[in-house]
Amino acid sequence: MYIQWTEEEVAQLRHLYLSEAAFEEIKVHFPKRSKDAIRQKASRLGLKRPILSHSLIDSRPVLKCTNGDGGKEEYLFKCSECGSWIYVNMDDDTNERTIVCKQCSSVCKYVS
């Protein structure tokens, strides 16, 4: 069942979605809306969450994986939005990369 968004809800969504608030904090403000409904409305409004280099780095834990031969570095980051694990291969020489969570599609930049 579709519930029409009020102007107040849209204004609040614009403010919160563009802030540095975690998605779970945003969800609290819309108890009658599902996570998907909130993301869909934000998408239709053209809103994008800010890219925060610390949103993955500050999430706990960050695990460094290695096969022990001194070769490539691999990391597992816990997504600060949905809590799922994100695999990152640090084998190339790129100092900056965009990381997209496969579960919730949150986008973050990782700067090494």
Buried (B, 14 or more C-beta within 10 A) or exposed (E): EEEEBEEEBEEBBBEBBEEEBBBEEBBEBBEEBEBEBBBEBBEEEEBEBEEBEEBBBEBEEEEEEEEEEEEEEBBEBBBBBBEEEBEBEBEEEEEEBEBEBEEBEBBBBBEE
